[in-house]
Amino acid sequence: MPRKRKDVEAALRSKGFVKIEGDHHYFVYLTKDGRKSRARTKTSHSPKVRDVADGLLGQMARQCLLSKAEFLDLVDCPMNRDEYEALLIARGEIEPST
């Protein structure tokens, strides 16, 4: 089921992703201690694109190192930043904070 682009972007920012402007809106995940991770994704600048289609949500999930169901939990808020970071640590994608 599609999600509103602005809602997806707001959820990413609230979960530790930092927005970087370019030809798209790029989002890079920074750990709680400020380190960059491999988790990153992007959304369109186009004002015509108001929704993120279901297929794109799956691609964004992979870019954020999650399954689609996990990504939807991240965006829809059942998964908080601490849970997301713990999942990335458990999968060996980021190092635990010291």
Secondary structure, 3 states (H helix, E strand, C coil): CCEEHHHHHHHHHHCCEEEEECCCEEEEEECCCCCEEEEEEEECCCCCCCEECHHHHHHHHHHCCCCHHHHHHHHHCCCCHHHHHHHHHHCCCCCCCC
